[in-house]
């Protein structure tokens, strides 16, 4: 309940510290007022009266919301103390409150160990298919499974949408006991035949299936091979104990080949009639390719002539082999593979060849590999720009047709609102194309969609600080919306200050031209103050800070990554702590990073230190913000000031960092536009830099 209590405190603070705008005092009319024509006076009076009424209504609504939230907290305390009488009274007083269902949810959850089936059934019937109803169902299933209540489990389980492995294991156990055993065993086989260990909840069903003769040598071998392929050798060794004597020896050989893949170069040893050898060779080829793509290609030629691999299997391995050539920087080997394999194409490795050619400044090869892309890919702004660059770098002055072709490609790319579109625009000296068209949403649509129960619950949960449940409610409410409804939802989220959901909704609607919703001017007061204070001697400005926050979190103040980065600008607690010491910013614990003021201040300060380190170059600082300054310094050392800026960015080794840098640069331009300003994609110094 502490989250809700904190949320209430936040709300009250914003309400009374931030304050409402008070109505202006009414003064006696001046001589100038009296001199106004009567109709204008009447109109002005009517407008003032309407404004006062609207403001008064907003104040009343806000006060009512505060009162309801206070009662909600009282009701949660009643639940905590099992004061059902007080809870019933408060529920009556909150009968029109959007979060009334959550009181039942919290109350049942507290007593779930007693399995109050009547309350559970009534709740699930009333809220079936909603976020809170489905979550209650999952909690009930976990309780029933943990207590071996399998007859009841079958009643509550929904196989069409429940995908959690733990719950599926409980289900097949229940089904094999009290339902269709044949169906259960088919599902158990599916759960068993994987290359990883399954949860302990699966063990009873697995044991019953094994005891009833479900396991066979072929199935054991298949799981062993999957486990080895996934690198789970301990599990594979355990599985292999169930194999017969001959297959046990082959299983040992498979694990040995995984550890020492060059063993498969002894072709006579591995070209055998037993079908298990084909599986051993397949694993050996992939392992060998990861170490030496050149040796794996030669081995593939021999083995593919001996074993009948399907077209699908061949294509899959060749794509993997091509990727390994790229990862091992073997450009010649990759080119040979592609040119010697008729009909073979892999987009990732083709793009890698283009970037390798760019890195070597081999413009003829850049053009050659772009021309081998599918027509749809060639039409993308990225390759339009690079083909035009390649043509220009090959000195087409003596060939007017070639020069005209490059100009045409630049013009086509410049139509896009993107990094490459802005680069093309700079090249041909034309204005950037922003294509800014608000989503066609009416006030009536906004009012209707906002009034839906799920939307109201999402808003209220957000207001009290229950962000996890708020996101679940929003996702359920918008999951099956049509594009026009999603656009409306985006407008609603924006009006609530829920910017990451506004962005999410407009992207889900695939309406990309509403820049207000895609690039909200969020937390601008904080950003402006921080940028103006820090950016006096660096290239740090509000647009760069907004661009980084937009890229990092979509302005979700409570975002947390798998790596542990937190908040709007996705700072690791360790980075935040070190930065706070240097910046003199109060910082006690990682949860402080969920405070927008603290997060933006520390994120901007850290970004500013990167600008100082990399000579005020924004794209190097952005790369360092994403991949770390040590890696960027290493990349700069490798290229040794040989590459123009656009080639250096395009050949950043990490695709995530490459896209990150391009987005931050283009987003900075868009944020300047959104702020009524003009900003170039690159400064003169950045555009002329060699890296």
PyMOL commands that set and color helices and strands:
alter all, ss='L'
color gray80, all
select helices_A, chain A and resi 2-18+31-35+38-80+84-93+100-110+112-114+117-127+131-146+150-156+165-178+181-192+200-211+217-229+233-240+245-259+261-265+267-270+276-291+293-306+311-327+331-340+347-359+363-371+375-378+381-393+396-398+400-413+419-428+443-450+453-463+467-478+483-495+499-508+515-518+524-534+542-553+573-583+590-594+596-613+618-627+629-639+645-650+655-674+684-688
alter helices_A, ss='H'
color red, helices_A
deselect
rebuild
show_as cartoon
